[in-house]
Amino acid sequence: KHENSEALSKGKKNSTATFRRVGFALQAGIIAKVLTFSFGPQK
């Protein structure tokens, strides 16, 4: 039982890191889109 809970907490940490990475990538993508949209058409 103890080993199982340890594996669960390890899995939670991994999914949290993945979630953060995905969120960061999404934010960067949105910022890039906004910048492209703001500056692209005006040239």
C-alpha positions, 0 to 999 in steps of 0.5 A: 500500500505504501509503495502504491501511494508513492507511485501515485504522488510521483504520477501527480508530480509528473502530470503537474509538470506536464500541465505547466509545460502545456500551459506555458506553450499555450500562453506563448502561442497566444502571445505570438498570435496576438503580436502577429495579429497586431503588427502583421497587417499594419505593414 
